[in-house]
Amino acid sequence: MPKNSWLKKLRISIHAHGTSFALMILALTQVPVGIKNAAEVACIGQTSNKIWKSEKNHSEANMIAVQRCNGRN
């Protein structure tokens, strides 16, 4: 029995009506999360760089930057 016989039995089509709807739902739910995460990474990078310039300590700068970008003082 060939390995791909079960794929032929399923007859999955990427052009089905439900597929486009599922992809739209995924895009609507995941894009805002991605934008938030990208903004948080940028904030951590900039804040960590500013702290490092003043204190010259990488590990402390990263910890403080993560705390500030997550909403803590």
mmCIF file as Biopython writes it, N, C-alpha, C and O atoms, coordinates in Angstrom:
data_model
#
loop_
_atom_site.group_PDB
_atom_site.id
_atom_site.type_symbol
_atom_site.label_atom_id
_atom_site.label_alt_id
_atom_site.label_comp_id
_atom_site.label_asym_id
_atom_site.label_entity_id
_atom_site.label_seq_id
_atom_site.pdbx_PDB_ins_code
_atom_site.Cartn_x
_atom_site.Cartn_y
_atom_site.Cartn_z
_atom_site.occupancy
_atom_site.B_iso_or_equiv
_atom_site.auth_seq_id
_atom_site.auth_asym_id
_atom_site.pdbx_PDB_model_num
ATOM 1   N N  . MET A ? 1  ? 0.852   -1.176 0.000  1.0 0.0 1  A 1 
ATOM 2   C CA . MET A ? 1  ? 0.000   0.000  0.000  1.0 0.0 1  A 1 
ATOM 3   C C  . MET A ? 1  ? 0.899   1.240  0.000  1.0 0.0 1  A 1 
ATOM 4   O O  . MET A ? 1  ? 1.736   1.378  0.891  1.0 0.0 1  A 1 
ATOM 5   N N  . PRO A ? 2  ? 0.751   2.133  -0.961 1.0 0.0 2  A 1 
ATOM 6   C CA . PRO A ? 2  ? 1.583   3.335  -1.014 1.0 0.0 2  A 1 
ATOM 7   C C  . PRO A ? 2  ? 1.278   4.279  0.143  1.0 0.0 2  A 1 
ATOM 8   O O  . PRO A ? 2  ? 0.177   4.267  0.694  1.0 0.0 2  A 1 
ATOM 9   N N  . LYS A ? 3  ? 2.268   5.098  0.505  1.0 0.0 3  A 1 
ATOM 10  C CA . LYS A ? 3  ? 2.126   5.997  1.644  1.0 0.0 3  A 1 
ATOM 11  C C  . LYS A ? 3  ? 1.099   7.101  1.403  1.0 0.0 3  A 1 
ATOM 12  O O  . LYS A ? 3  ? 0.447   7.545  2.348  1.0 0.0 3  A 1 
ATOM 13  N N  . ASN A ? 4  ? 0.945   7.543  0.190  1.0 0.0 4  A 1 
ATOM 14  C CA . ASN A ? 4  ? 0.065   8.675  -0.106 1.0 0.0 4  A 1 
ATOM 15  C C  . ASN A ? 4  ? -1.368  8.274  -0.442 1.0 0.0 4  A 1 
ATOM 16  O O  . ASN A ? 4  ? -2.144  9.116  -0.894 1.0 0.0 4  A 1 
ATOM 17  N N  . SER A ? 5  ? -1.738  7.015  -0.232 1.0 0.0 5  A 1 
ATOM 18  C CA . SER A ? 5  ? -3.089  6.586  -0.585 1.0 0.0 5  A 1 
ATOM 19  C C  . SER A ? 5  ? -4.144  7.255  0.300  1.0 0.0 5  A 1 
ATOM 20  O O  . SER A ? 5  ? -5.254  7.520  -0.160 1.0 0.0 5  A 1 
ATOM 21  N N  . TRP A ? 6  ? -3.807  7.532  1.569  1.0 0.0 6  A 1 
ATOM 22  C CA . TRP A ? 6  ? -4.787  8.175  2.449  1.0 0.0 6  A 1 
ATOM 23  C C  . TRP A ? 6  ? -5.017  9.625  2.038  1.0 0.0 6  A 1 
ATOM 24  O O  . TRP A ? 6  ? -6.092  10.173 2.280  1.0 0.0 6  A 1 
ATOM 25  N N  . LEU A ? 7  ? -4.006  10.256 1.413  1.0 0.0 7  A 1 
ATOM 26  C CA . LEU A ? 7  ? -4.212  11.620 0.928  1.0 0.0 7  A 1 
ATOM 27  C C  . LEU A ? 7  ? -5.195  11.649 -0.231 1.0 0.0 7  A 1 
ATOM 28  O O  . LEU A ? 7  ? -6.007  12.567 -0.343 1.0 0.0 7  A 1 
ATOM 29  N N  . LYS A ? 8  ? -5.120  10.658 -1.079 1.0 0.0 8  A 1 
ATOM 30  C CA . LYS A ? 8  ? -6.040  10.590 -2.218 1.0 0.0 8  A 1 
ATOM 31  C C  . LYS A ? 8  ? -7.474  10.347 -1.756 1.0 0.0 8  A 1 
ATOM 32  O O  . LYS A ? 8  ? -8.422  10.830 -2.375 1.0 0.0 8  A 1 
ATOM 33  N N  . LYS A ? 9  ? -7.626  9.595  -0.664 1.0 0.0 9  A 1 
ATOM 34  C CA . LYS A ? 9  ? -8.961  9.303  -0.151 1.0 0.0 9  A 1 
ATOM 35  C C  . LYS A ? 9  ? -9.624  10.527 0.472  1.0 0.0 9  A 1 
ATOM 36  O O  . LYS A ? 9  ? -10.846 10.664 0.408  1.0 0.0 9  A 1 
ATOM 37  N N  . LEU A ? 10 ? -8.830  11.427 1.077  1.0 0.0 10 A 1 
ATOM 38  C CA . LEU A ? 10 ? -9.397  12.607 1.717  1.0 0.0 10 A 1 
ATOM 39  C C  . LEU A ? 10 ? -9.918  13.630 0.712  1.0 0.0 10 A 1 
ATOM 40  O O  . LEU A ? 10 ? -10.904 14.316 0.984  1.0 0.0 10 A 1 
ATOM 41  N N  . ARG A ? 11 ? -9.280  13.739 -0.424 1.0 0.0 11 A 1 
ATOM 42  C CA . ARG A ? 11 ? -9.653  14.686 -1.481 1.0 0.0 11 A 1 
ATOM 43  C C  . ARG A ? 11 ? -9.751  16.115 -0.938 1.0 0.0 11 A 1 
ATOM 44  O O  . ARG A ? 11 ? -10.771 16.787 -1.092 1.0 0.0 11 A 1 
ATOM 45  N N  . ILE A ? 12 ? -8.683  16.552 -0.313 1.0 0.0 12 A 1 
ATOM 46  C CA . ILE A ? 12 ? -8.632  17.896 0.258  1.0 0.0 12 A 1 
ATOM 47  C C  . ILE A ? 12 ? -8.411  18.904 -0.866 1.0 0.0 12 A 1 
ATOM 48  O O  . ILE A ? 12 ? -7.547  18.714 -1.721 1.0 0.0 12 A 1 
ATOM 49  N N  . SER A ? 13 ? -9.184  19.953 -0.855 1.0 0.0 13 A 1 
ATOM 50  C CA . SER A ? 13 ? -9.058  20.989 -1.868 1.0 0.0 13 A 1 
ATOM 51  C C  . SER A ? 13 ? -8.842  22.339 -1.200 1.0 0.0 13 A 1 
ATOM 52  O O  . SER A ? 13 ? -9.591  22.730 -0.304 1.0 0.0 13 A 1 
ATOM 53  N N  . ILE A ? 14 ? -7.806  23.048 -1.648 1.0 0.0 14 A 1 
ATOM 54  C CA . ILE A ? 14 ? -7.574  24.379 -1.090 1.0 0.0 14 A 1 
ATOM 55  C C  . ILE A ? 14 ? -8.521  25.407 -1.696 1.0 0.0 14 A 1 
ATOM 56  O O  . ILE A ? 14 ? -8.547  26.557 -1.260 1.0 0.0 14 A 1 
ATOM 57  N N  . HIS A ? 15 ? -9.284  25.010 -2.679 1.0 0.0 15 A 1 
ATOM 58  C CA . HIS A ? 15 ? -10.219 25.921 -3.324 1.0 0.0 15 A 1 
ATOM 59  C C  . HIS A ? 15 ? -11.643 25.772 -2.793 1.0 0.0 15 A 1 
ATOM 60  O O  . HIS A ? 15 ? -12.580 26.326 -3.368 1.0 0.0 15 A 1 
ATOM 61  N N  . ALA A ? 16 ? -11.809 25.037 -1.714 1.0 0.0 16 A 1 
ATOM 62  C CA . ALA A ? 16 ? -13.134 24.832 -1.140 1.0 0.0 16 A 1 
ATOM 63  C C  . ALA A ? 16 ? -13.622 26.129 -0.490 1.0 0.0 16 A 1 
ATOM 64  O O  . ALA A ? 16 ? -12.817 26.994 -0.146 1.0 0.0 16 A 1 
ATOM 65  N N  . HIS A ? 17 ? -14.921 26.261 -0.326 1.0 0.0 17 A 1 
ATOM 66  C CA . HIS A ? 17 ? -15.507 27.469 0.241  1.0 0.0 17 A 1 
ATOM 67  C C  . HIS A ? 17 ? -15.092 27.685 1.689  1.0 0.0 17 A 1 
ATOM 68  O O  . HIS A ? 17 ? -14.822 28.818 2.086  1.0 0.0 17 A 1 
ATOM 69  N N  . GLY A ? 18 ? -15.036 26.656 2.459  1.0 0.0 18 A 1 
ATOM 70  C CA . GLY A ? 18 ? -14.684 26.765 3.867  1.0 0.0 18 A 1 
ATOM 71  C C  . GLY A ? 18 ? -13.230 27.164 4.092  1.0 0.0 18 A 1 
ATOM 72  O O  . GLY A ? 18 ? -12.903 27.763 5.117  1.0 0.0 18 A 1 
ATOM 73  N N  . THR A ? 19 ? -12.363 26.839 3.150  1.0 0.0 19 A 1 
ATOM 74  C CA . THR A ? 19 ? -10.951 27.151 3.306  1.0 0.0 19 A 1 
ATOM 75  C C  . THR A ? 19 ? -10.723 28.657 3.296  1.0 0.0 19 A 1 
ATOM 76  O O  . THR A ? 19 ? -9.976  29.173 4.128  1.0 0.0 19 A 1 
ATOM 77  N N  . SER A ? 20 ? -11.345 29.353 2.383  1.0 0.0 20 A 1 
ATOM 78  C CA . SER A ? 20 ? -11.159 30.806 2.323  1.0 0.0 20 A 1 
ATOM 79  C C  . SER A ? 20 ? -11.728 31.478 3.574  1.0 0.0 20 A 1 
ATOM 80  O O  . SER A ? 20 ? -11.150 32.440 4.080  1.0 0.0 20 A 1 
ATOM 81  N N  . PHE A ? 21 ? -12.839 30.983 4.064  1.0 0.0 21 A 1 
ATOM 82  C CA . PHE A ? 21 ? -13.424 31.528 5.284  1.0 0.0 21 A 1 
ATOM 83  C C  . PHE A ? 21 ? -12.507 31.293 6.481  1.0 0.0 21 A 1 
ATOM 84  O O  . PHE A ? 21 ? -12.322 32.184 7.310  1.0 0.0 21 A 1 
ATOM 85  N N  . ALA A ? 22 ? -11.936 30.098 6.570  1.0 0.0 22 A 1 
ATOM 86  C CA . ALA A ? 22 ? -11.023 29.778 7.671  1.0 0.0 22 A 1 
ATOM 87  C C  . ALA A ? 22 ? -9.773  30.649 7.610  1.0 0.0 22 A 1 
ATOM 88  O O  . ALA A ? 22 ? -9.293  31.107 8.647  1.0 0.0 22 A 1 
ATOM 89  N N  . LEU A ? 23 ? -9.245  30.883 6.429  1.0 0.0 23 A 1 
ATOM 90  C CA . LEU A ? 23 ? -8.074  31.740 6.292  1.0 0.0 23 A 1 
ATOM 91  C C  . LEU A ? 23 ? -8.374  33.191 6.662  1.0 0.0 23 A 1 
ATOM 92  O O  . LEU A ? 23 ? -7.528  33.875 7.237  1.0 0.0 23 A 1 
ATOM 93  N N  . MET A ? 24 ? -9.570  33.656 6.334  1.0 0.0 24 A 1 
ATOM 94  C CA . MET A ? 24 ? -9.946  35.020 6.719  1.0 0.0 24 A 1 
ATOM 95  C C  . MET A ? 24 ? -10.046 35.137 8.237  1.0 0.0 24 A 1 
ATOM 96  O O  . MET A ? 24 ? -9.591  36.126 8.812  1.0 0.0 24 A 1 
ATOM 97  N N  . ILE A ? 25 ? -10.626 34.153 8.880  1.0 0.0 25 A 1 
ATOM 98  C CA . ILE A ? 25 ? -10.736 34.161 10.342 1.0 0.0 25 A 1 
ATOM 99  C C  . ILE A ? 25 ? -9.350  34.148 10.975 1.0 0.0 25 A 1 
ATOM 100 O O  . ILE A ? 25 ? -9.093  34.894 11.920 1.0 0.0 25 A 1 
ATOM 101 N N  . LEU A ? 26 ? -8.460  33.308 10.465 1.0 0.0 26 A 1 
ATOM 102 C CA . LEU A ? 26 ? -7.090  33.263 10.992 1.0 0.0 26 A 1 
ATOM 103 C C  . LEU A ? 26 ? -6.391  34.604 10.837 1.0 0.0 26 A 1 
ATOM 104 O O  . LEU A ? 26 ? -5.713  35.060 11.757 1.0 0.0 26 A 1 
ATOM 105 N N  . ALA A ? 27 ? -6.549  35.235 9.689  1.0 0.0 27 A 1 
ATOM 106 C CA . ALA A ? 27 ? -5.906  36.529 9.460  1.0 0.0 27 A 1 
ATOM 107 C C  . ALA A ? 27 ? -6.455  37.589 10.405 1.0 0.0 27 A 1 
ATOM 108 O O  . ALA A ? 27 ? -5.695  38.385 10.956 1.0 0.0 27 A 1 
ATOM 109 N N  . LEU A ? 28 ? -7.761  37.604 10.595 1.0 0.0 28 A 1 
ATOM 110 C CA . LEU A ? 28 ? -8.365  38.606 11.471 1.0 0.0 28 A 1 
ATOM 111 C C  . LEU A ? 28 ? -7.982  38.426 12.932 1.0 0.0 28 A 1 
ATOM 112 O O  . LEU A ? 28 ? -7.947  39.395 13.690 1.0 0.0 28 A 1 
ATOM 113 N N  . THR A ? 29 ? -7.695  37.195 13.330 1.0 0.0 29 A 1 
ATOM 114 C CA . THR A ? 29 ? -7.357  36.969 14.730 1.0 0.0 29 A 1 
ATOM 115 C C  . THR A ? 29 ? -5.859  37.034 14.995 1.0 0.0 29 A 1 
ATOM 116 O O  . THR A ? 29 ? -5.460  37.357 16.114 1.0 0.0 29 A 1 
ATOM 117 N N  . GLN A ? 30 ? -5.019  36.742 14.018 1.0 0.0 30 A 1 
ATOM 118 C CA . GLN A ? 30 ? -3.585  36.663 14.258 1.0 0.0 30 A 1 
ATOM 119 C C  . GLN A ? 30 ? -2.819  37.930 13.897 1.0 0.0 30 A 1 
ATOM 120 O O  . GLN A ? 30 ? -1.765  38.184 14.481 1.0 0.0 30 A 1 
ATOM 121 N N  . VAL A ? 31 ? -3.303  38.721 12.972 1.0 0.0 31 A 1 
ATOM 122 C CA . VAL A ? 31 ? -2.599  39.944 12.577 1.0 0.0 31 A 1 
ATOM 123 C C  . VAL A ? 31 ? -2.493  40.944 13.733 1.0 0.0 31 A 1 
ATOM 124 O O  . VAL A ? 31 ? -1.409  41.487 13.945 1.0 0.0 31 A 1 
ATOM 125 N N  . PRO A ? 32 ? -3.551  41.211 14.482 1.0 0.0 32 A 1 
ATOM 126 C CA . PRO A ? 32 ? -3.398  42.148 15.613 1.0 0.0 32 A 1 
ATOM 127 C C  . PRO A ? 32 ? -2.404  41.654 16.664 1.0 0.0 32 A 1 
ATOM 128 O O  . PRO A ? 32 ? -1.682  42.458 17.255 1.0 0.0 32 A 1 
ATOM 129 N N  . VAL A ? 33 ? -2.361  40.362 16.900 1.0 0.0 33 A 1 
ATOM 130 C CA . VAL A ? 33 ? -1.400  39.806 17.857 1.0 0.0 33 A 1 
ATOM 131 C C  . VAL A ? 33 ? 0.017   39.995 17.350 1.0 0.0 33 A 1 
ATOM 132 O O  . VAL A ? 33 ? 0.911   40.333 18.125 1.0 0.0 33 A 1 
ATOM 133 N N  . GLY A ? 34 ? 0.232   39.786 16.078 1.0 0.0 34 A 1 
ATOM 134 C CA . GLY A ? 34 ? 1.549   39.980 15.484 1.0 0.0 34 A 1 
ATOM 135 C C  . GLY A ? 34 ? 2.005   41.418 15.550 1.0 0.0 34 A 1 
ATOM 136 O O  . GLY A ? 34 ? 3.180   41.681 15.807 1.0 0.0 34 A 1 
ATOM 137 N N  . ILE A ? 35 ? 1.103   42.352 15.323 1.0 0.0 35 A 1 
ATOM 138 C CA . ILE A ? 35 ? 1.441   43.775 15.403 1.0 0.0 35 A 1 
ATOM 139 C C  . ILE A ? 35 ? 1.820   44.147 16.831 1.0 0.0 35 A 1 
ATOM 140 O O  . ILE A ? 35 ? 2.789   44.875 17.044 1.0 0.0 35 A 1 
ATOM 141 N N  . LYS A ? 36 ? 1.069   43.657 17.805 1.0 0.0 36 A 1 
ATOM 142 C CA . LYS A ? 36 ? 1.373   43.939 19.210 1.0 0.0 36 A 1 
ATOM 143 C C  . LYS A ? 36 ? 2.734   43.382 19.594 1.0 0.0 36 A 1 
ATOM 144 O O  . LYS A ? 36 ? 3.521   44.062 20.253 1.0 0.0 36 A 1 
ATOM 145 N N  . ASN A ? 37 ? 3.019   42.149 19.187 1.0 0.0 37 A 1 
ATOM 146 C CA . ASN A ? 37 ? 4.301   41.533 19.528 1.0 0.0 37 A 1 
ATOM 147 C C  . ASN A ? 37 ? 5.467   42.249 18.860 1.0 0.0 37 A 1 
ATOM 148 O O  . ASN A ? 37 ? 6.520   42.414 19.476 1.0 0.0 37 A 1 
ATOM 149 N N  . ALA A ? 38 ? 5.300   42.674 17.619 1.0 0.0 38 A 1 
ATOM 150 C CA . ALA A ? 38 ? 6.361   43.405 16.931 1.0 0.0 38 A 1 
ATOM 151 C C  . ALA A ? 38 ? 6.633   44.748 17.612 1.0 0.0 38 A 1 
ATOM 152 O O  . ALA A ? 38 ? 7.786   45.160 17.738 1.0 0.0 38 A 1 
ATOM 153 N N  . ALA A ? 39 ? 5.584   45.421 18.045 1.0 0.0 39 A 1 
ATOM 154 C CA . ALA A ? 39 ? 5.759   46.688 18.757 1.0 0.0 39 A 1 
ATOM 155 C C  . ALA A ? 39 ? 6.452   46.472 20.094 1.0 0.0 39 A 1 
ATOM 156 O O  . ALA A ? 39 ? 7.278   47.288 20.503 1.0 0.0 39 A 1 
ATOM 157 N N  . GLU A ? 40 ? 6.126   45.388 20.773 1.0 0.0 40 A 1 
ATOM 158 C CA . GLU A ? 40 ? 6.761   45.096 22.058 1.0 0.0 40 A 1 
ATOM 159 C C  . GLU A ? 40 ? 8.250   44.793 21.881 1.0 0.0 40 A 1 
ATOM 160 O O  . GLU A ? 40 ? 9.070   45.244 22.680 1.0 0.0 40 A 1 
ATOM 161 N N  . VAL A ? 41 ? 8.602   44.041 20.853 1.0 0.0 41 A 1 
ATOM 162 C CA . VAL A ? 41 ? 10.010  43.740 20.585 1.0 0.0 41 A 1 
ATOM 163 C C  . VAL A ? 41 ? 10.775  45.016 20.256 1.0 0.0 41 A 1 
ATOM 164 O O  . VAL A ? 41 ? 11.901  45.197 20.718 1.0 0.0 41 A 1 
ATOM 165 N N  . ALA A ? 42 ? 10.182  45.893 19.468 1.0 0.0 42 A 1 
ATOM 166 C CA . ALA A ? 42 ? 10.835  47.159 19.141 1.0 0.0 42 A 1 
ATOM 167 C C  . ALA A ? 42 ? 11.022  48.009 20.387 1.0 0.0 42 A 1 
ATOM 168 O O  . ALA A ? 42 ? 12.070  48.632 20.556 1.0 0.0 42 A 1 
ATOM 169 N N  . CYS A ? 43 ? 10.031  48.043 21.254 1.0 0.0 43 A 1 
ATOM 170 C CA . CYS A ? 43 ? 10.120  48.797 22.504 1.0 0.0 43 A 1 
ATOM 171 C C  . CYS A ? 43 ? 11.236  48.256 23.379 1.0 0.0 43 A 1 
ATOM 172 O O  . CYS A ? 43 ? 12.021  49.022 23.938 1.0 0.0 43 A 1 
ATOM 173 N N  . ILE A ? 44 ? 11.309  46.929 23.499 1.0 0.0 44 A 1 
ATOM 174 C CA . ILE A ? 44 ? 12.351  46.325 24.331 1.0 0.0 44 A 1 
ATOM 175 C C  . ILE A ? 44 ? 13.730  46.649 23.771 1.0 0.0 44 A 1 
ATOM 176 O O  . ILE A ? 44 ? 14.645  46.962 24.532 1.0 0.0 44 A 1 
ATOM 177 N N  . GLY A ? 45 ? 13.890  46.581 22.475 1.0 0.0 45 A 1 
ATOM 178 C CA . GLY A ? 45 ? 15.179  46.885 21.858 1.0 0.0 45 A 1 
ATOM 179 C C  . GLY A ? 45 ? 15.620  48.313 22.101 1.0 0.0 45 A 1 
ATOM 180 O O  . GLY A ? 45 ? 16.768  48.557 22.471 1.0 0.0 45 A 1 
ATOM 181 N N  . GLN A ? 46 ? 14.717  49.258 21.895 1.0 0.0 46 A 1 
ATOM 182 C CA . GLN A ? 46 ? 15.068  50.668 22.086 1.0 0.0 46 A 1 
ATOM 183 C C  . GLN A ? 46 ? 15.325  50.996 23.555 1.0 0.0 46 A 1 
ATOM 184 O O  . GLN A ? 46 ? 16.285  51.697 23.877 1.0 0.0 46 A 1 
ATOM 185 N N  . THR A ? 47 ? 14.485  50.500 24.429 1.0 0.0 47 A 1 
ATOM 186 C CA . THR A ? 47 ? 14.640  50.773 25.852 1.0 0.0 47 A 1 
ATOM 187 C C  . THR A ? 47 ? 15.914  50.139 26.398 1.0 0.0 47 A 1 
ATOM 188 O O  . THR A ? 47 ? 16.633  50.753 27.185 1.0 0.0 47 A 1 
ATOM 189 N N  . SER A ? 48 ? 16.189  48.914 25.978 1.0 0.0 48 A 1 
ATOM 190 C CA . SER A ? 48 ? 17.401  48.229 26.424 1.0 0.0 48 A 1 
ATOM 191 C C  . SER A ? 48 ? 18.644  48.983 25.969 1.0 0.0 48 A 1 
ATOM 192 O O  . SER A ? 48 ? 19.609  49.093 26.725 1.0 0.0 48 A 1 
ATOM 193 N N  . ASN A ? 49 ? 18.634  49.494 24.767 1.0 0.0 49 A 1 
ATOM 194 C CA . ASN A ? 49 ? 19.773  50.258 24.250 1.0 0.0 49 A 1 
ATOM 195 C C  . ASN A ? 49 ? 19.999  51.533 25.058 1.0 0.0 49 A 1 
ATOM 196 O O  . ASN A ? 49 ? 21.138  51.878 25.374 1.0 0.0 49 A 1 
ATOM 197 N N  . LYS A ? 50 ? 18.918  52.230 25.389 1.0 0.0 50 A 1 
ATOM 198 C CA . LYS A ? 50 ? 19.049  53.466 26.177 1.0 0.0 50 A 1 
ATOM 199 C C  . LYS A ? 50 ? 19.592  53.175 27.579 1.0 0.0 50 A 1 
ATOM 200 O O  . LYS A ? 50 ? 20.450  53.901 28.079 1.0 0.0 50 A 1 
ATOM 201 N N  . ILE A ? 51 ? 19.093  52.120 28.203 1.0 0.0 51 A 1 
ATOM 202 C CA . ILE A ? 51 ? 19.536  51.768 29.562 1.0 0.0 51 A 1 
ATOM 203 C C  . ILE A ? 51 ? 20.995  51.313 29.530 1.0 0.0 51 A 1 
ATOM 204 O O  . ILE A ? 51 ? 21.781  51.673 30.407 1.0 0.0 51 A 1 
ATOM 205 N N  . TRP A ? 52 ? 21.354  50.522 28.518 1.0 0.0 52 A 1 
ATOM 206 C CA . TRP A ? 52 ? 22.724  50.028 28.434 1.0 0.0 52 A 1 
ATOM 207 C C  . TRP A ? 52 ? 23.718  51.173 28.273 1.0 0.0 52 A 1 
ATOM 208 O O  . TRP A ? 52 ? 24.807  51.135 28.847 1.0 0.0 52 A 1 
ATOM 209 N N  . LYS A ? 53 ? 23.351  52.190 27.497 1.0 0.0 53 A 1 
ATOM 210 C CA . LYS A ? 53 ? 24.252  53.333 27.311 1.0 0.0 53 A 1 
ATOM 211 C C  . LYS A ? 53 ? 24.553  54.034 28.632 1.0 0.0 53 A 1 
ATOM 212 O O  . LYS A ? 53 ? 25.651  54.556 28.824 1.0 0.0 53 A 1 
ATOM 213 N N  . SER A ? 54 ? 23.584  54.045 29.539 1.0 0.0 54 A 1 
ATOM 214 C CA . SER A ? 54 ? 23.815  54.738 30.808 1.0 0.0 54 A 1 
ATOM 215 C C  . SER A ? 54 ? 24.431  53.837 31.873 1.0 0.0 54 A 1 
ATOM 216 O O  . SER A ? 54 ? 25.203  54.319 32.702 1.0 0.0 54 A 1 
ATOM 217 N N  . GLU A ? 55 ? 24.108  52.526 31.875 1.0 0.0 55 A 1 
ATOM 218 C CA . GLU A ? 55 ? 24.570  51.655 32.959 1.0 0.0 55 A 1 
ATOM 219 C C  . GLU A ? 55 ? 25.647  50.656 32.546 1.0 0.0 55 A 1 
ATOM 220 O O  . GLU A ? 55 ? 26.323  50.107 33.416 1.0 0.0 55 A 1 
ATOM 221 N N  . LYS A ? 56 ? 25.829  50.405 31.264 1.0 0.0 56 A 1 
ATOM 222 C CA . LYS A ? 56 ? 26.834  49.458 30.745 1.0 0.0 56 A 1 
ATOM 223 C C  . LYS A ? 56 ? 26.684  48.049 31.324 1.0 0.0 56 A 1 
ATOM 224 O O  . LYS A ? 56 ? 27.681  47.383 31.602 1.0 0.0 56 A 1 
ATOM 225 N N  . ASN A ? 57 ? 25.450  47.598 31.506 1.0 0.0 57 A 1 
ATOM 226 C CA . ASN A ? 57 ? 25.194  46.265 32.042 1.0 0.0 57 A 1 
ATOM 227 C C  . ASN A ? 57 ? 24.093  45.622 31.197 1.0 0.0 57 A 1 
ATOM 228 O O  . ASN A ? 57 ? 22.931  46.017 31.286 1.0 0.0 57 A 1 
ATOM 229 N N  . HIS A ? 58 ? 24.459  44.625 30.371 1.0 0.0 58 A 1 
ATOM 230 C CA . HIS A ? 58 ? 23.508  44.029 29.438 1.0 0.0 58 A 1 
ATOM 231 C C  . HIS A ? 58 ? 22.345  43.326 30.126 1.0 0.0 58 A 1 
ATOM 232 O O  . HIS A ? 58 ? 21.187  43.568 29.783 1.0 0.0 58 A 1 
ATOM 233 N N  . SER A ? 59 ? 22.634  42.466 31.086 1.0 0.0 59 A 1 
ATOM 234 C CA . SER A ? 59 ? 21.559  41.678 31.695 1.0 0.0 59 A 1 
ATOM 235 C C  . SER A ? 59 ? 20.578  42.562 32.455 1.0 0.0 59 A 1 
ATOM 236 O O  . SER A ? 59 ? 19.367  42.346 32.394 1.0 0.0 59 A 1 
ATOM 237 N N  . GLU A ? 60 ? 21.088  43.536 33.158 1.0 0.0 60 A 1 
ATOM 238 C CA . GLU A ? 60 ? 20.194  44.446 33.885 1.0 0.0 60 A 1 
ATOM 239 C C  . GLU A ? 60 ? 19.392  45.312 32.914 1.0 0.0 60 A 1 
ATOM 240 O O  . GLU A ? 60 ? 18.207  45.564 33.136 1.0 0.0 60 A 1 
ATOM 241 N N  . ALA A ? 61 ? 20.026  45.760 31.855 1.0 0.0 61 A 1 
ATOM 242 C CA . ALA A ? 61 ? 19.322  46.583 30.871 1.0 0.0 61 A 1 
ATOM 243 C C  . ALA A ? 61 ? 18.179  45.810 30.237 1.0 0.0 61 A 1 
ATOM 244 O O  . ALA A ? 61 ? 17.096  46.361 30.036 1.0 0.0 61 A 1 
ATOM 245 N N  . ASN A ? 62 ? 18.403  44.546 29.919 1.0 0.0 62 A 1 
ATOM 246 C CA . ASN A ? 62 ? 17.342  43.741 29.301 1.0 0.0 62 A 1 
ATOM 247 C C  . ASN A ? 62 ? 16.191  43.491 30.260 1.0 0.0 62 A 1 
ATOM 248 O O  . ASN A ? 62 ? 15.029  43.562 29.860 1.0 0.0 62 A 1 
ATOM 249 N N  . MET A ? 63 ? 16.497  43.199 31.520 1.0 0.0 63 A 1 
ATOM 250 C CA . MET A ? 63 ? 15.424  42.959 32.491 1.0 0.0 63 A 1 
ATOM 251 C C  . MET A ? 63 ? 14.584  44.214 32.708 1.0 0.0 63 A 1 
ATOM 252 O O  . MET A ? 63 ? 13.356  44.145 32.742 1.0 0.0 63 A 1 
ATOM 253 N N  . ILE A ? 64 ? 15.241  45.351 32.852 1.0 0.0 64 A 1 
ATOM 254 C CA . ILE A ? 64 ? 14.507  46.602 33.070 1.0 0.0 64 A 1 
ATOM 255 C C  . ILE A ? 64 ? 13.679  46.958 31.837 1.0 0.0 64 A 1 
ATOM 256 O O  . ILE A ? 64 ? 12.550  47.433 31.963 1.0 0.0 64 A 1 
ATOM 257 N N  . ALA A ? 65 ? 14.238  46.728 30.641 1.0 0.0 65 A 1 
ATOM 258 C CA . ALA A ? 65 ? 13.513  47.052 29.403 1.0 0.0 65 A 1 
ATOM 259 C C  . ALA A ? 65 ? 12.255  46.204 29.265 1.0 0.0 65 A 1 
ATOM 260 O O  . ALA A ? 65 ? 11.206  46.711 28.867 1.0 0.0 65 A 1 
ATOM 261 N N  . VAL A ? 66 ? 12.351  44.927 29.589 1.0 0.0 66 A 1 
ATOM 262 C CA . VAL A ? 66 ? 11.177  44.056 29.492 1.0 0.0 66 A 1 
ATOM 263 C C  . VAL A ? 66 ? 10.112  44.500 30.488 1.0 0.0 66 A 1 
ATOM 264 O O  . VAL A ? 66 ? 8.926   44.526 30.160 1.0 0.0 66 A 1 
ATOM 265 N N  . GLN A ? 67 ? 10.528  44.845 31.696 1.0 0.0 67 A 1 
ATOM 266 C CA . GLN A ? 67 ? 9.561   45.304 32.695 1.0 0.0 67 A 1 
ATOM 267 C C  . GLN A ? 67 ? 8.883   46.600 32.262 1.0 0.0 67 A 1 
ATOM 268 O O  . GLN A ? 67 ? 7.669   46.739 32.405 1.0 0.0 67 A 1 
ATOM 269 N N  . ARG A ? 68 ? 9.650   47.544 31.736 1.0 0.0 68 A 1 
ATOM 270 C CA . ARG A ? 68 ? 9.052   48.822 31.305 1.0 0.0 68 A 1 
ATOM 271 C C  . ARG A ? 68 ? 8.111   48.639 30.140 1.0 0.0 68 A 1 
ATOM 272 O O  . ARG A ? 68 ? 7.047   49.257 30.104 1.0 0.0 68 A 1 
ATOM 273 N N  . CYS A ? 69 ? 8.481   47.794 29.176 1.0 0.0 69 A 1 
ATOM 274 C CA . CYS A ? 69 ? 7.637   47.625 27.992 1.0 0.0 69 A 1 
ATOM 275 C C  . CYS A ? 69 ? 6.397   46.789 28.278 1.0 0.0 69 A 1 
ATOM 276 O O  . CYS A ? 69 ? 5.438   46.822 27.507 1.0 0.0 69 A 1 
ATOM 277 N N  . ASN A ? 70 ? 6.406   46.047 29.368 1.0 0.0 70 A 1 
ATOM 278 C CA . ASN A ? 70 ? 5.226   45.264 29.748 1.0 0.0 70 A 1 
ATOM 279 C C  . ASN A ? 70 ? 4.294   46.035 30.655 1.0 0.0 70 A 1 
ATOM 280 O O  . ASN A ? 70 ? 3.293   45.483 31.113 1.0 0.0 70 A 1 
ATOM 281 N N  . GLY A ? 71 ? 4.595   47.305 30.933 1.0 0.0 71 A 1 
ATOM 282 C CA . GLY A ? 71 ? 3.683   48.127 31.692 1.0 0.0 71 A 1 
ATOM 283 C C  . GLY A ? 71 ? 4.111   48.441 33.110 1.0 0.0 71 A 1 
ATOM 284 O O  . GLY A ? 71 ? 3.419   49.177 33.814 1.0 0.0 71 A 1 
ATOM 285 N N  . ARG A ? 72 ? 5.232   47.902 33.543 1.0 0.0 72 A 1 
ATOM 286 C CA . ARG A ? 72 ? 5.711   48.214 34.881 1.0 0.0 72 A 1 
ATOM 287 C C  . ARG A ? 72 ? 6.636   49.410 34.822 1.0 0.0 72 A 1 
ATOM 288 O O  . ARG A ? 72 ? 7.138   49.754 33.752 1.0 0.0 72 A 1 
ATOM 289 N N  . ASN A ? 73 ? 6.870   50.052 35.960 1.0 0.0 73 A 1 
ATOM 290 C CA . ASN A ? 73 ? 7.770   51.197 35.995 1.0 0.0 73 A 1 
ATOM 291 C C  . ASN A ? 73 ? 9.138   50.687 35.957 1.0 0.0 73 A 1 
ATOM 292 O O  . ASN A ? 73 ? 10.089  51.468 35.977 1.0 0.0 73 A 1 
#
